[in-house]
Amino acid sequence: MGRLPGGSPGSVRQHDGRAVGQRELYQEGRGVAAKYIFAGLAVLFIVMGIVRGGPSHPQSRTWLLIGVIFSAVSAWLFYQG
């Protein structure tokens, strides 16, 4: 019997392809989820854009655009669960 990738001969596989008992790289409860990091950075970039001069200044528009992009990514991550 052939050896399955990541496991011993005839090992039982989970639906995501990992062998039963194989550890995940990211464990629940450790670290901060990316959705919170993106949300915090979105607020930071939007505040920086407003403080810098609002939408009338070209560099401020860049900060505001980056803030909107980060908030869209964060919202998508929150929606995904």
Secondary structure, DSSP 8 states (H G I E B T S, - for coil): --B-TTSSBT--B-TTS-BTT---SS-TTSS--HHHHHHHHHHHHHHHHHHHTGGGSHHHHHHHHHHHHHHHHHHHHHHH-
